[in-house]
Amino acid sequence: MRAQERVEEVNQRVQRIIAGDLRERLPYRSVDEPFSKLAIIVNGMLDEMETLIHALAGVGNDIAHDLRTPLTCARLTLERGRTNATTLAQLQAAVDRATTGIDQALTIVTALLRLAEIENGRRSAGFGCVELHEMLREVRDIYEPIAENKNIALHVRATRQLTVRGDRDLLIEAVANLVDNAVKFTP
């Protein structure tokens, strides 16, 4: 009867977990008891799942935040172009600026897909030697005009050549993100 009561208690807790209560855990008494050993293992698995679910929610928020800026800029550029452009050239310039914002959003999505591939082990075959000093200069060349518009000096001081093994596109994305934020938020 005691075994049946324990099975019923486990069943009720599992039903609460299935219903979405991820804080619920299975009861256990003694570590030496087989049923308790199983409950401890399942609780560990539930702890890991809860952590992953919370991390996934955080990633979703980060993605939404990273995509919102370039998409909002593209939308505003198109709206202003439609409202204020008096010539075809002005309208084309607005579309070109909006396309740049959309390209930034696509770059973010592409980087996220590449990260997923790396985590699944499929992308590591695309790794190669990346010369960091050249990559840094490339990022500087991209962001230098933006920095100059804000009267910010942007320099690369590479005292020696350094090569690492990695995904060049993802490294550029990471450094560009840092530089972009620094240029945006530097007084």
C-alpha positions in Angstrom: 0.0 0.0 0.0 2.9 2.3 0.8 4.3 1.7 -2.6 1.0 2.5 -4.3 0.7 5.7 -2.2 4.2 6.8 -3.3 3.3 6.0 -7.0 0.2 8.1 -6.7 2.1 11.0 -5.1 4.6 10.9 -7.9 1.8 10.7 -10.5 0.2 13.8 -9.0 3.5 15.7 -9.1 4.2 14.6 -12.6 0.8 15.9 -13.7 1.6 19.3 -12.1 4.9 19.3 -14.0 3.1 18.5 -17.3 0.7 21.3 -16.5 3.6 23.7 -16.5 4.8 23.9 -12.8 8.5 23.5 -13.5 9.4 24.1 -9.8 7.7 20.9 -8.8 10.0 18.0 -7.9 9.6 14.3 -7.1 9.7 13.3 -3.4 12.4 11.0 -2.1 13.3 9.6 1.3 16.6 7.7 1.5 19.4 7.9 -1.1 20.0 4.1 -0.8 16.4 3.3 -1.8 16.0 2.6 -5.6 12.8 4.6 -5.9 14.5 7.6 -4.2 17.6 7.2 -6.5 15.3 7.4 -9.5 13.5 10.5 -8.1 16.9 12.2 -7.5 17.9 11.6 -11.1 14.6 12.8 -12.4 14.8 15.9 -10.2 18.3 16.6 -11.6 16.9 16.3 -15.1 14.0 18.7 -14.2 16.5 21.2 -12.8 18.5 21.1 -16.0 15.3 21.5 -18.1 14.1 24.4 -16.0 17.5 26.2 -16.4 17.4 25.6 -20.2 13.9 26.9 -20.6 14.7 30.1 -18.6 17.8 30.5 -20.8 15.8 30.0 -23.9 13.3 32.7 -22.8 16.3 35.1 -22.2 17.7 34.3 -25.7 14.3 35.1 -27.2 14.2 38.5 -25.5 17.8 39.2 -26.7 16.9 38.3 -30.3 13.8 40.5 -30.2 15.9 43.4 -28.8 18.7 43.0 -31.4 16.3 42.8 -34.3 14.1 45.7 -33.2 16.7 48.4 -33.7 17.5 47.8 -37.4 13.9 47.0 -38.3 12.6 50.1 -36.6 15.2 52.2 -38.3 14.3 50.7 -41.7 10.6 51.3 -41.1 11.2 54.9 -40.1 13.5 55.5 -43.0 10.8 54.2 -45.4 8.1 56.3 -43.8 10.2 59.4 -44.0 11.1 58.7 -47.5 7.5 58.2 -48.5 6.4 61.4 -46.7 9.4 63.7 -47.4 10.9 62.6 -50.7 10.2 65.0 -53.5 12.3 63.3 -56.2 12.9 59.8 -57.3 16.6 60.1 -56.2 15.5 61.0 -52.6 13.1 58.1 -52.5 15.8 55.7 -53.8 18.2 57.0 -51.2 15.6 56.3 -48.5 15.1 52.8 -49.8 18.8 52.2 -49.9 19.1 53.3 -46.2 16.2 51.0 -45.3 17.8 48.1 -47.1 20.9 48.6 -45.0 18.8 48.2 -41.9 17.1 45.2 -43.2 20.5 43.7 -44.1 21.6 44.3 -40.5 18.5 42.3 -39.3 19.3 39.5 -41.7 22.9 39.4 -40.5 21.7 38.9 -37.0 19.3 36.1 -38.0 22.1 34.5 -40.1 24.5 34.7 -37.1 21.9 33.1 -34.9 21.5 30.2 -37.4 25.3 29.8 -37.6 25.5 29.6 -33.8 22.8 26.9 -33.8 24.8 25.0 -36.4 27.9 25.3 -34.3 26.1 24.0 -31.2 24.9 21.1 -33.2 28.4 20.4 -34.5 27.6 21.1 -38.1 29.4 24.4 -38.6 32.8 23.6 -37.0 33.9 22.3 -40.4 33.7 25.9 -41.7 36.2 27.1 -39.1 39.5 28.4 -40.3 42.4 30.6 -39.4 41.3 34.2 -38.8 43.8 37.0 -38.7 42.4 39.2 -35.9 44.3 42.3 -36.8 42.8 42.3 -40.3 39.4 41.5 -39.0 39.6 44.4 -36.6 40.7 46.8 -39.3 37.7 45.7 -41.4 35.3 46.4 -38.6 37.0 49.8 -38.1 36.6 50.6 -41.8 32.9 49.9 -41.5 32.3 51.9 -38.3 34.8 54.7 -38.8 32.3 57.0 -40.8 29.6 56.5 -38.2 32.1 57.3 -35.4 33.4 60.4 -37.2 29.8 61.7 -37.5 29.6 61.6 -33.7 33.2 63.1 -33.3 34.5 59.8 -32.0 38.0 58.6 -32.9 38.1 54.9 -33.8 41.5 53.3 -34.0 43.0 49.8 -34.2 46.3 49.3 -32.6 47.5 45.9 -33.4 51.1 45.5 -32.2 51.5 42.1 -33.7 49.7 39.7 -36.0 47.4 37.2 -34.1 45.7 34.3 -35.8 42.9 32.2 -34.1 40.9 29.3 -35.3 37.2 30.1 -35.6 34.3 31.3 -37.7 35.4 34.6 -39.3 31.8 35.8 -39.9 30.8 35.2 -36.2 33.9 36.9 -34.9 33.2 39.9 -37.1 29.6 39.9 -35.9 30.7 39.9 -32.2 33.3 42.6 -32.6 31.0 44.7 -34.8 28.3 44.4 -32.2 30.7 45.7 -29.5 31.9 48.6 -31.6 28.4 49.5 -32.7 27.2 49.7 -29.1 30.3 51.7 -28.1 29.8 54.2 -30.9 26.1 54.5 -30.2 26.4 54.9 -26.4 29.7 56.8 -26.1 29.1 60.4 -25.1 
